[in-house]
Amino acid sequence: MSRSAKIEDDAPNVARRAETDLDPKDWEAFRREAHRGLDLMIDYLSHVRRRKVWQPAPDSVRARFRAGLPQKGKPLAGLIDEFEQFILPYANGNLHPLFMGWVHGAGTPTGMVAEMLAAGLNANCGGRDHIAIEVEKQIALWLAEAFEFPRDSSGVFVTGTSMANFVAAVVARTDALGEKVRRGGLKEALQLVGYASQEAHGSIERAFEIAGIGGAYLRRLPVDRSRRMDVEALRGTIAKDRAAGLLPFLVVGSAGTVNTGSIDALDALAELCAGEDLWFHIDGAFGALCVLSPDLKPLVKGIERADSIALDFHKWLHVPYDAGFFLCRHPQVHRQTFMSTAAYLARAPRGLAAADIWPCDLGPDLSRGFRALKTWFTFEAYGVERLGDAIAQTCRVAQHLESLIEHSAVFELCAGARLNIVCFSVRGDTTGELNREVVMDLHETGVAAPSITRLEGRPVIRAAIVNHRTRAADMDAFVVAAEASVKQIRAARAGS
Ligand SMILES: Cc1ncc(COP(=O)(O)O)c(C=O)c1O
């Protein structure tokens, strides 16, 4: 069979139809509907405080999302109506000032507009020579400036800090074992071993699992009274691991732990890593951005000595989800870890395929969106001073909450506001069962959304003040509502 005949045999049998596209037939009608969608969201944002923090979607609403594949399209107007009816009221709630669960950013109206513009442009930021890539490089430059890293540090947007921690683990792996590990794997190498505190985020252990190093080879070190990694214990564990023939390669310091916001002694860790020739990575998911506030910056002293930093713009900077970032002091090792020689990614001396470093050389993603635009808009629109102030304000609000808890007859403090997180418990609730009930009640009444974590094995109530909209008066209302909830639960138990 000739080659051309073979190609024809393989060609799909597509019926001939009039040519068409997916653009609106009537651009002016589309414009009106699009503006209505934007107005809807502006109204929502400007009135967010008046809504419940959260409410569960009823079954009838969930049923809307069990439908079959739509064969025919609908007008945009109808979809915006459905969005308003079925989606808007049942969101996660993190825009609300009384959302204090986990570590969620609150977004900004400016970020929303930037996200819409980016979607309009629909840039693929995996690579090539176009302006979106320059915007991403600008963010890396700004971070290098903020963290006092060298100007030629490399950086890449990823989904979030979980992914940035994974990128750190594999870059540090390349640093320890050389580029050959990419093809040869870990079989021939000494067993790598890394270190983080017991309070470090679970994504680090997961990174070890996915990178093939093994979760058991992330040593979880004890913490001191301030929940910071015990540096002497770290030193001893490294020595033991070396004596056992393992290959220590990475220390992960936390700049703001997820449970309590504690910050490891970053300077001391940097010193130790320099002496032991270990890669020093910092998980600074939210806390790294303390550098933007002159009041908070001293808390993260030593961050400027890290080999790499993972952080999120979608947390304390309120860039719309998602916007994680990995910053690396060693661009060469970073590139060696991810660069591909695939023919379809070849660089050209001129034209769209020019430019030697593409973002796909710096992380696992090839196709990727224009996360840099909403981050650039956020920095440009608000400026570092205002953003830093908003961050510092959340810490002041957390201090106010701490003092309310200290004066409460119902609650006791479990972890005070090191940064923006306060953990507390119903007095005498040794099992944490009441704490869990209170949190669920607050969620279901839509009054506030703290979350639960475990401290010293006990479930406790955790309030992470991340939201730029949260005020001290919100904490007054929160504590009143939480105390009332305890009273109600006790009354119901006494009555049953
Ligand atoms: C300290 C810390 N590290 C890592 C993460 C994971 O970040 P992400 O959810 O953006 O993947 C979080 C999330 O809250 C965190 O607080």
Ligand as a Chemical Component Dictionary entry (heavy atoms), coordinates in Angstrom:
data_LIG
# 
_chem_comp.id                   LIG 
_chem_comp.type                 NON-POLYMER 
_chem_comp.pdbx_formal_charge   0 
_chem_comp.three_letter_code    LIG 
# 
loop_
_chem_comp_atom.comp_id 
_chem_comp_atom.atom_id 
_chem_comp_atom.alt_atom_id 
_chem_comp_atom.type_symbol 
_chem_comp_atom.charge 
_chem_comp_atom.model_Cartn_x 
_chem_comp_atom.model_Cartn_y 
_chem_comp_atom.model_Cartn_z 
_chem_comp_atom.pdbx_ordinal 
LIG C1 C1 C 0 2.353  25.688 55.426 1  
LIG C2 C2 C 0 1.624  25.147 54.239 2  
LIG N1 N1 N 0 2.308  24.452 53.313 3  
LIG C3 C3 C 0 1.707  23.960 52.204 4  
LIG C4 C4 C 0 0.370  24.158 51.986 5  
LIG C5 C5 C 0 -0.272 23.618 50.741 6  
LIG O1 O1 O 0 -0.586 24.690 49.896 7  
LIG P1 P1 P 0 -1.599 24.514 48.688 8  
LIG O2 O2 O 0 -2.925 24.227 49.319 9  
LIG O3 O3 O 0 -1.567 25.812 47.967 10 
LIG O4 O4 O 0 -1.123 23.381 47.857 11 
LIG C6 C6 C 0 -0.389 24.871 52.936 12 
LIG C7 C7 C 0 -1.844 25.056 52.757 13 
LIG O5 O5 O 0 -2.520 25.615 53.574 14 
LIG C8 C8 C 0 0.255  25.388 54.073 15 
LIG O6 O6 O 0 -0.403 26.104 54.992 16 
# 
loop_
_chem_comp_bond.comp_id 
_chem_comp_bond.atom_id_1 
_chem_comp_bond.atom_id_2 
_chem_comp_bond.value_order 
_chem_comp_bond.pdbx_ordinal 
LIG C1 C2 SING 1  
LIG C2 N1 SING 2  
LIG C2 C8 DOUB 3  
LIG N1 C3 DOUB 4  
LIG C3 C4 SING 5  
LIG C4 C5 SING 6  
LIG C4 C6 DOUB 7  
LIG C5 O1 SING 8  
LIG O1 P1 SING 9  
LIG P1 O2 DOUB 10 
LIG P1 O3 SING 11 
LIG P1 O4 SING 12 
LIG C6 C7 SING 13 
LIG C6 C8 SING 14 
LIG C7 O5 DOUB 15 
LIG C8 O6 SING 16 
# 
